[in-house]
Amino acid sequence: MCGIVAYIGKRDVYPILIKGLQRLEYRGYDSAGIAILNGDLKVFKKAGKVSDLHDFAKDKDTKGNIGMGHTRWATHGEPNDRNAHPHYSQKGRFAIIHNGIIENYASIKAELSKRGHEFRSDTDTEVLVHLIEDIFENAQVSLDEAVRMALGEVIGAYAIVVLSKDHPDQLICARKGSPIVIGVGKEKGEFFVASDATPIIEYTNNVIYLNDGELGFVNKGQLTVKTIENQVKTPYIHELEFKLEQLEKGGYDHFMLKEIYEQPRSIWDSMRGRIDAQKGFLRMGGISEYEKKFANAKRILIIGCGTSWHAGLVAEYLFEELARIPVEVEYASEFRYRNPIIYEDDIVIPISQSGETADTLAAIELAKAKGALIFGVCNVVGSSIPRATHAGAYTHAGPEIGVASTKAFTAQVAVLTLMALQIARTRGTVNDSRFHQLLNELEALPAKVEKALKTNEQVIDLASKFKDARNFLYLGRGYGFPVALEGALKLKEISYIHAEGYPAAEMKHGPIALIDDEMPVVVIANKNDTYEKVVSNIQEVKARKGKIIAVVTEGDKNVKELADYVIEIPETDDVLVPIVSVIPLQLLSYHIAVMRGCNVDQPRNLAKSVTVE
């Protein structure tokens, strides 16, 4: 959640911090703050957006070559100036920024209060910097050691950066459960620290990913990485592959709209090098490595949160239909707490855009401890989930800045389709004809998504008619059901309209009571085995004067006669319908939100990467 950026070197630090926070604002936008070390340790912070901080700091002395910045998603303490990061220690010698939650902060705070510490905020973070100073003074150890010892006393998750006015050539960072990336600058002794690579890519493409329980110490231009147990580690330098232009809006009004329109490319990038329909080729390296394990699997467990959970629901249909393996789809947050039954011959597939989702990471560790094979599906290279799994597949969707996930969903479903098809081929559960048919359909998918995007003008007209609706109902059957859930989620996230996704047949078991002449009902009504049943569901809604918005296969006539509004999408194989049918739903949510004056890229109370429970 919260965004962290820091710098030490010869450059002017303020522009690096502000620009970095602007790029990280999708991680949290309740407040923002910076600390700059230049003789004294100066802190400037403000509730609101990074722009509010920038305005506040315009007439302040922001000169310096070492500093850190933070954009907050509030957990402990309401979003206001005093709860904004950075936080000072008791005597103002140290300052800290923090992403995560210190679970035992209350007991530490009580003990420090007995020793005379006075706290200026309601945050758990301030307690940690007070503890560091307390250890530094009373144990008479170095700052490095004080930070390490303090972290040994806290329970919870953290990514931190610490500065000290008494140590002008030093910067300390650490992580446990929340990501930290260290950028190695082009100039000698120059280092960048951030929550992810987005603020770093402008200056360097060489990065080090701290592992859980590791600290990074920059002293006089030299980086040392140690474990919490004080063991020195040799860091591995990764080379970033994405480009700076991927982090810009590129002429679009919002990142979300840009990312919706990037989907033909991002879907193809997720398949590129993995399939060749003409040659009848399909290969995913991670699966090939564990081919026998997948071939003999008796059960697949899929875990995820939010949109990734919806992608998992699509995968349930895919794996069961194509590979004939039983699948269970779990919310990661529930899976880890209900004492699940996991066998050594199970395959667990965690799905995450960011690769840092706290609940999903905890679920992975639980499944690993039971001996299951963990095969991750993730978008962010080098993130925590790929490093915690036995094998996996990157989606290659590219950076997704909009908080509401769009291209990540379709890329996840594309990769999961490839996985299901390769496993099915290995198990012999699809014949040659069906295998080649699906390969051709997959290669044609980007063009069909491109065509689906041409419904945009029609969707704008629909949005203008329904932007003031108080409720929406989304219905689908089979592969259309997860799409209904995802469509409803998108609308809730960015427009703040209450929306529910339901299996169409379940409408009669409760939700039909909600339908009246003011209730818009979005129905996924593609031509498939359940088409006639969906038509019946539409008739039930019409009988109760509900307004039908139907997503139909191109050329459909039956639903056209019943629905109030129809959006046509290209015909595609049933297993690929989710990728094409979700496109107009993404556009509908976007345009309704814009017309309602909502902040599309930064919806209230949300953050892109959920790194706390």
C-alpha positions in Angstrom: 0.0 0.0 0.0 2.0 3.1 1.0 4.6 4.4 -1.4 8.2 4.8 -0.4 11.0 6.6 -2.3 14.5 7.7 -1.0 17.8 8.9 -2.5 21.4 9.3 -1.4 24.0 10.7 -3.8 25.1 13.9 -5.5 21.8 15.0 -7.2 19.3 17.5 -5.8 17.0 15.2 -3.8 13.7 17.2 -3.8 12.8 16.7 -7.5 13.6 13.0 -7.2 11.3 12.6 -4.2 8.4 14.6 -5.6 8.5 12.9 -9.0 8.9 9.5 -7.3 5.9 10.1 -5.0 3.8 11.2 -8.0 4.7 7.9 -9.7 3.9 6.0 -6.5 0.7 7.7 -5.7 -1.4 4.8 -6.9 -0.1 3.0 -3.8 -1.8 5.5 -1.4 -3.0 9.0 -1.5 -4.3 10.0 1.9 -1.2 12.1 2.7 2.3 12.7 1.6 5.6 13.8 3.2 9.3 14.2 2.7 12.4 14.4 4.9 15.6 16.0 3.7 19.0 15.8 5.4 21.1 18.9 4.9 22.9 19.8 8.2 19.5 19.5 9.9 16.8 16.9 9.4 13.8 18.7 7.9 10.4 17.1 7.5 7.5 18.5 5.4 4.2 16.6 5.2 0.6 17.3 4.3 -2.7 15.5 4.3 -4.0 15.0 0.7 -2.3 14.3 -2.6 1.3 14.7 -3.5 0.4 18.0 -5.3 -0.8 19.4 -1.9 2.7 18.5 -0.5 4.4 20.1 -3.4 2.4 23.3 -3.0 3.2 23.3 0.7 6.9 22.9 0.2 7.3 25.5 -2.6 8.6 28.2 -0.3 10.6 25.9 2.0 14.3 25.1 2.0 14.4 21.7 0.3 18.1 21.7 -0.7 20.0 18.5 0.0 21.4 15.3 -1.5 19.8 12.8 0.8 16.2 12.4 1.6 13.1 10.2 1.6 9.4 10.6 0.7 6.2 8.7 1.5 2.6 8.6 0.2 0.2 7.1 2.7 -2.7 4.7 2.6 -4.0 5.1 6.2 -4.1 2.1 8.5 -3.4 3.4 12.1 -4.7 6.9 12.5 -6.9 9.0 10.3 -5.5 10.8 7.3 -4.2 14.2 8.6 -1.0 16.2 8.8 0.2 14.8 12.1 -0.3 11.2 11.0 1.4 11.7 7.7 5.0 10.2 7.3 7.9 10.8 7.9 7.8 10.6 11.7 10.5 12.0 14.1 11.9 10.1 17.1 11.5 11.5 20.6 14.4 13.9 20.3 14.1 14.5 16.6 17.5 12.8 15.9 15.9 10.2 13.6 13.1 10.1 11.0 11.3 7.1 9.5 8.9 6.2 6.7 7.1 2.9 6.8 4.8 0.7 4.7 3.1 -2.1 6.7 1.6 -2.7 10.1 3.4 -3.1 13.5 1.1 -5.5 15.2 2.6 -5.2 18.7 3.0 -1.4 18.6 0.6 -0.8 21.5 2.7 -2.8 24.0 5.9 -1.2 22.8 4.2 2.3 23.0 3.1 1.6 26.6 6.6 0.6 27.6 8.2 3.6 25.9 5.6 5.9 27.5 6.7 4.7 30.9 10.3 5.8 29.9 9.1 9.3 29.2 8.5 9.1 25.4 5.7 11.4 24.1 4.0 10.6 20.9 2.8 13.2 18.4 0.7 10.9 16.2 -1.8 7.9 16.3 0.4 5.8 14.0 2.2 2.5 14.7 5.1 3.9 12.7 6.1 6.6 15.1 6.5 3.9 17.8 9.1 2.2 15.8 11.3 5.3 15.3 11.0 6.0 19.1 12.2 2.4 19.8 15.2 2.8 17.5 16.3 6.0 19.3 15.7 4.4 22.7 17.9 1.4 21.8 20.5 3.7 20.2 20.9 5.8 23.4 20.5 3.1 26.1 22.3 0.2 24.5 25.0 2.5 23.2 25.2 0.8 19.8 25.7 2.1 16.3 22.6 3.3 14.3 22.9 0.2 12.1 22.7 -2.0 15.1 19.9 0.0 16.8 17.7 -0.4 13.7 18.5 -4.1 13.5 17.8 -4.7 17.2 14.5 -2.7 17.0 13.2 -4.7 14.1 14.0 -7.9 16.1 11.4 -6.7 18.7 8.5 -5.8 16.4 5.8 -8.2 15.1 4.2 -7.5 11.8 5.0 -6.3 8.3 7.3 -3.4 7.3 9.2 -1.7 4.6 11.2 1.2 6.2 13.7 3.9 5.5 15.5 5.6 8.4 17.6 8.8 8.3 19.6 10.4 11.1 20.8 14.0 11.4 23.9 12.7 13.2 24.7 10.4 10.3 24.6 12.6 7.1 26.2 10.0 4.9 23.9 7.1 5.9 20.6 5.7 4.8 19.0 2.5 6.2 16.2 0.5 4.7 14.6 -2.9 5.6 11.8 -5.1 4.7 9.5 -7.9 6.0 6.3 -8.6 4.2 6.3 -5.3 2.3 8.5 -4.7 -0.8 11.7 -2.7 -1.0 13.7 -2.1 -4.2 17.2 -0.6 -4.2 18.3 1.1 -7.4 22.1 1.2 -8.1 22.7 4.6 -9.6 25.0 5.4 -12.5 27.2 7.6 -10.4 29.5 6.0 -7.8 27.9 5.9 -4.4 24.4 6.8 -5.7 21.5 4.7 -4.5 17.7 4.9 -4.8 15.2 3.1 -2.6 11.5 2.6 -3.4 8.4 0.4 -2.9 8.7 -0.7 -6.5 10.7 0.2 -9.6 8.4 3.0 -11.0 10.3 5.9 -9.4 13.7 4.4 -10.2 13.5 3.5 -13.9 14.1 7.1 -14.9 17.6 7.1 -13.3 18.7 3.4 -13.5 17.6 0.0 -14.6 19.9 -1.9 -12.2 18.0 -2.9 -9.0 18.4 -5.1 -6.0 15.3 -6.6 -4.4 15.6 -7.0 -0.7 14.3 -10.3 0.7 12.2 -10.7 3.8 14.2 -10.1 6.9 17.0 -8.2 5.1 18.3 -4.7 5.7 20.2 -2.4 3.4 22.8 0.0 4.8 24.3 2.8 2.7 27.3 4.2 4.5 29.5 6.7 2.7 28.5 5.5 -0.7 28.8 1.8 0.0 25.9 -0.6 0.2 25.9 -3.5 2.6 23.0 -6.0 2.9 22.5 -8.0 6.1 19.9 -10.3 7.5 18.0 -9.5 10.8 20.4 -12.0 12.3 23.3 -9.8 11.2 24.5 -12.1 8.5 26.1 -10.3 5.5 24.5 -11.2 2.1 25.7 -10.7 -1.4 23.0 -8.9 -3.3 22.0 -9.8 -6.9 21.6 -7.0 -9.3 18.6 -7.3 -11.7 18.1 -5.4 -14.9 14.7 -3.9 -15.4 13.0 -4.5 -18.7 10.2 -2.0 -18.8 10.6 1.5 -20.3 9.8 5.0 -18.8 7.1 5.7 -21.4 5.1 2.8 -20.0 4.6 4.9 -16.8 3.2 7.9 -18.7 -0.4 8.5 -19.8 0.5 8.8 -23.5 -2.2 11.3 -24.4 -5.0 9.5 -22.5 -7.0 11.3 -19.9 -6.4 8.5 -17.3 -4.1 5.6 -16.8 -7.2 3.3 -16.6 -8.4 4.2 -20.1 -4.8 3.8 -21.4 -4.6 0.4 -19.8 -8.0 -0.7 -21.2 -6.8 0.2 -24.7 -3.4 -1.5 -24.2 -5.1 -4.9 -23.9 -4.7 -6.1 -27.4 -0.9 -5.6 -26.9 -0.7 -6.8 -23.3 -2.7 -10.0 -24.1 -0.4 -10.7 -27.1 2.7 -10.0 -24.9 1.4 -12.5 -22.4 1.2 -15.2 -25.1 4.2 -14.2 -27.3 6.9 -16.9 -27.5 4.6 -19.3 -25.8 2.3 -20.3 -28.8 2.5 -20.7 -32.5 -0.8 -21.9 -34.1 0.7 -22.6 -37.5 3.3 -25.0 -36.0 0.9 -26.4 -33.4 3.3 -25.1 -30.7 2.4 -24.4 -27.1 5.0 -24.3 -24.3 5.2 -22.7 -20.9 8.6 -23.2 -19.4 7.5 -23.3 -15.8 4.9 -26.0 -16.5 7.2 -28.1 -18.6 9.7 -28.2 -15.7 6.9 -29.9 -13.5 5.1 -31.6 -16.3 4.8 -35.0 -14.5 3.5 -33.2 -11.4 0.8 -31.4 -13.4 -0.1 -34.6 -15.3 -0.7 -36.5 -12.1 -2.4 -33.7 -10.2 -5.5 -34.8 -8.4 -6.5 -31.3 -7.4 -5.6 -27.7 -8.1 -6.1 -24.9 -5.5 -6.2 -21.4 -6.9 -5.8 -18.4 -4.4 -6.2 -14.7 -5.0 -7.9 -11.5 -4.0 -10.2 -9.1 -5.8 -9.8 -9.2 -9.6 -7.2 -11.9 -9.3 -9.8 -14.1 -7.6 -12.1 -13.5 -10.5 -9.4 -14.6 -12.9 -9.1 -17.7 -10.7 -12.8 -18.4 -11.1 -12.4 -18.3 -14.9 -9.4 -20.7 -14.5 -11.6 -23.1 -12.5 -13.8 -23.5 -15.6 -10.8 -23.8 -17.9 -8.9 -26.4 -15.9 -11.9 -28.5 -15.3 -13.2 -28.4 -18.8 -9.9 -28.8 -20.7 -7.6 -30.6 -18.3 -10.3 -32.5 -16.3 -8.6 -31.7 -12.9 -10.8 -30.7 -10.0 -10.3 -27.1 -9.0 -11.1 -25.1 -5.8 -10.8 -21.3 -5.9 -10.1 -19.6 -2.6 -9.9 -16.1 -1.2 -6.4 -15.9 0.0 -7.5 -14.1 3.2 -9.9 -16.9 4.1 -7.7 -19.8 3.0 -4.9 -18.9 5.5 -7.2 -18.8 8.5 -9.6 -21.7 8.1 -7.0 -24.6 8.5 -7.4 -25.8 4.9 -6.7 -29.4 3.9 -3.6 -29.5 1.6 -2.0 -32.6 0.2 1.5 -33.0 -1.1 0.2 -33.9 -4.6 -1.9 -30.7 -4.7 -0.9 -27.8 -7.0 -1.5 -24.4 -5.6 -1.7 -21.5 -8.1 -1.5 -18.0 -6.4 -2.6 -15.2 -8.7 -1.5 -11.6 -8.2 -0.9 -8.5 -10.3 1.5 -6.8 -7.9 3.2 -9.9 -6.5 3.1 -8.3 -3.0 -0.4 -9.1 -1.8 0.0 -9.9 1.9 -2.8 -12.4 2.2 -1.7 -14.3 -0.9 1.9 -14.4 0.3 0.8 -15.8 3.7 -1.3 -18.4 1.9 1.7 -19.4 -0.2 3.8 -20.0 2.9 1.0 -22.1 4.5 0.7 -24.3 1.3 4.5 -24.7 1.0 4.7 -25.9 4.6 2.3 -28.7 3.6 4.5 -29.8 0.7 2.3 -28.6 -2.2 3.8 -27.4 -5.5 3.3 -23.6 -5.7 3.0 -22.3 -9.3 2.6 -18.5 -9.3 0.9 -16.2 -11.9 2.1 -12.7 -11.5 2.7 -9.5 -13.5 5.6 -7.8 -11.6 9.0 -9.3 -12.3 11.1 -9.7 -9.2 8.3 -9.2 -6.7 7.8 -11.3 -3.6 5.3 -13.9 -4.9 7.5 -15.1 -7.8 10.4 -15.4 -5.4 8.3 -17.4 -2.9 7.0 -19.9 -5.4 8.5 -23.1 -6.9 7.8 -22.0 -10.5 5.4 -19.8 -12.3 4.5 -17.7 -15.3 4.7 -13.9 -15.7 1.8 -12.2 -17.5 3.9 -9.5 -19.1 1.1 -7.0 -19.1 3.5 -4.2 -18.3 3.1 -1.7 -15.4 -0.5 -1.1 -14.4 -0.9 2.3 -12.7 -4.7 2.6 -12.5 -5.9 1.2 -9.1 -8.8 -0.6 -10.8 -7.2 -3.6 -12.6 -8.1 -4.0 -16.3 -5.2 -5.3 -18.5 -3.9 -7.4 -15.6 -7.2 -9.4 -15.5 -7.2 -10.2 -19.2 -3.5 -11.1 -19.2 -4.0 -13.4 -16.2 -6.9 -15.1 -18.0 -4.8 -15.5 -21.1 -1.9 -17.1 -19.3 -4.2 -19.3 -17.3 -5.8 -20.5 -20.6 -2.4 -21.4 -21.9 -1.6 -23.3 -18.7 -4.9 -25.2 -18.9 -4.4 -26.1 -22.5 -0.8 -27.3 -22.1 -1.8 -29.4 -19.1 -4.8 -30.8 -21.1 -2.4 -31.7 -24.0 -0.1 -33.5 -21.6 -2.9 -35.4 -20.0 -4.5 -36.2 -23.3 -7.9 -34.6 -22.4 -8.1 -32.6 -25.6 -7.9 -34.1 -29.0 -5.7 -32.7 -31.8 -8.6 -30.9 -33.5 -9.7 -29.0 -30.4 -6.1 -28.2 -29.5 -5.4 -26.6 -32.8 -8.7 -24.8 -32.8 -7.9 -23.2 -29.5 -4.4 -22.2 -30.6 -5.9 -20.4 -33.6 -8.6 -18.8 -31.4 -5.9 -17.6 -29.0 -3.8 -16.0 -31.7 -6.9 -14.2 -33.0 -7.8 -12.9 -29.6 -5.9 -9.6 -29.6 -7.7 -8.6 -32.9 -11.1 -9.5 -31.3 -10.3 -7.4 -28.2 -9.4 -4.5 -30.6 -12.8 -4.9 -32.2 -14.5 -5.0 -28.8 -12.9 -1.7 -28.0 -14.7 -0.1 -30.9 -17.9 -0.3 -28.8 -16.5 2.7 -26.9 -18.8 5.4 -28.4 -21.9 3.2 -27.8 -20.8 2.6 -24.2 -20.4 6.4 -23.7 -24.0 6.8 -24.7 -25.1 4.0 -22.3 -23.0 5.6 -19.5 -24.8 8.9 -19.9 -28.2 7.1 -19.4 -27.2 5.2 -16.3 -24.6 7.4 -14.5 -27.1 8.3 -11.9 -28.3 4.8 -11.1 -28.0 3.8 -7.4 -27.7 0.1 -8.0 -26.6 -2.3 -10.8 -27.0 -6.1 -11.2 -24.7 -8.1 -13.3 -25.7 -11.6 -14.5 -23.8 -14.4 -16.3 -23.7 -18.2 -16.6 -20.7 -20.5 -17.1 -17.7 -18.4 -18.2 -19.9 -15.4 -18.1 -20.4 -15.6 -14.3 -16.8 -14.5 -13.3 -17.2 -11.7 -15.9 -20.4 -10.5 -14.2 -18.5 -10.4 -10.8 -15.6 -8.5 -12.4 -17.9 -6.0 -14.1 -19.7 -5.3 -10.8 -16.4 -4.9 -9.0 -15.1 -2.4 -11.6 -18.3 -0.3 -11.2 -18.1 -0.3 -7.4 -14.4 0.5 -7.3 -14.4 3.6 -9.4 -17.9 5.0 -9.6 -19.1 4.2 -6.0 -22.4 2.8 -7.3 -23.5 -0.3 -5.5 -23.3 -3.3 -7.9 -23.6 -7.1 -7.5 -22.6 -9.9 -9.7 -24.6 -13.1 -9.7 -24.9 -16.4 -11.5 -28.0 -15.7 -13.7 -29.9 -18.7 -12.4 -29.4 -17.5 -8.8 -31.3 -14.3 -9.5 -34.6 -16.1 -8.6 -33.1 -17.0 -5.2 -33.2 -13.4 -3.8 -31.9 -10.6 -6.1 -35.0 -10.6 -8.2 -36.7 -8.9 -5.3 -34.5 -5.8 -6.1 -35.6 -5.5 -9.7 -37.8 -2.5 -10.7 -38.0 0.0 -13.5 -34.9 1.8 -12.0 -32.7 -1.2 -11.9 -30.2 -1.6 -14.7 -29.3 -5.3 -15.3 -26.2 -6.1 -17.3 -26.3 -9.6 -18.8 -23.5 -11.6 -20.4 -25.5 -13.3 -23.1 -23.0 -14.9 -25.6 -23.9 -17.8 -27.8 -23.1 -21.0 -25.9 -24.7 -24.0 -24.3 -26.5 -21.9 -21.7 -27.7 -19.2 -24.2 -31.4 -20.3 -24.0 -31.3 -20.3 -20.2 -29.8 -16.7 -20.2 -32.6 -15.6 -22.6 -35.1 -17.0 -20.0 -33.4 -15.0 -17.3 -33.6 -11.8 -19.4 -37.4 -12.4 -19.9 -37.7 -12.7 -16.1 -36.1 -9.3 -15.6 -38.2 -7.7 -18.4 -41.4 -9.0 -16.7 -40.4 -7.0 -13.7 -39.6 -3.8 -15.7 -35.8 -4.0 -15.2 -33.6 -2.3 -17.8 -31.5 -4.8 -19.7 -28.0 -4.0 -21.0 -26.9 -7.2 -22.9 -23.5 -8.1 -24.0 -24.1 -10.4 -27.0 -22.3 -12.2 -29.8 -22.1 -10.3 -33.0 -25.2 -10.9 -35.1 -27.5 -12.0 -32.2 -31.2 -11.5 -32.9 -33.1 -13.1 -30.0 -31.6 -11.0 -27.2 -31.8 -7.9 -29.4 -35.6 -8.2 -29.4 -35.7 -8.4 -25.6 -33.0 -6.1 -24.3 -33.2 -2.4 -23.9 -29.6 -1.9 -25.0 -27.3 -4.3 -26.7 -23.5 -4.3 -27.0 -22.1 -6.6 -29.7 -18.7 -8.3 -29.3 -16.9 -10.6 -31.8 -17.8 -14.3 -31.8 -15.1 -16.3 -30.0 -14.7 -19.7 -28.5 -16.7 -20.1 -25.2 -13.5 -20.6 -23.1 -12.2 -17.2 -24.3 -15.4 -15.3 -23.9 -14.3 -13.7 -20.5 -11.4 -11.8 -22.2 -13.6 -10.3 -24.9 -16.8 -9.7 -23.0 -15.2 -7.9 -20.1 -14.0 -5.1 -22.4 -17.3 -3.2 -22.7 -17.9 -3.6 -19.0 -14.5 -2.0 -18.2 -15.4 0.9 -20.6 -18.9 1.2 -19.0 -17.4 1.5 -15.5 -14.8 4.0 -16.7 -17.2 6.4 -18.5 -19.8 6.3 -15.7 -17.1 7.2 -13.2 -15.8 10.0 -15.3 -19.3 11.4 -15.8 -19.9 11.2 -12.0 -16.7 13.3 -11.4 -14.9 10.4 -9.7 -11.1 10.1 -9.5 -10.8 7.2 -11.8 -7.1 6.3 -11.3 -7.2 6.9 -7.5 -10.6 5.8 -6.2 -11.3 6.6 -2.6 -10.1 4.3 0.2 -8.3 2.0 -2.3 -4.7 1.3 -3.1 -3.0 -0.7 -5.9 -0.9 -3.1 -3.9 -2.5 -4.5 -0.7 0.6 -5.2 1.4 -1.2 -5.3 4.8 -3.9 -7.7 6.0 
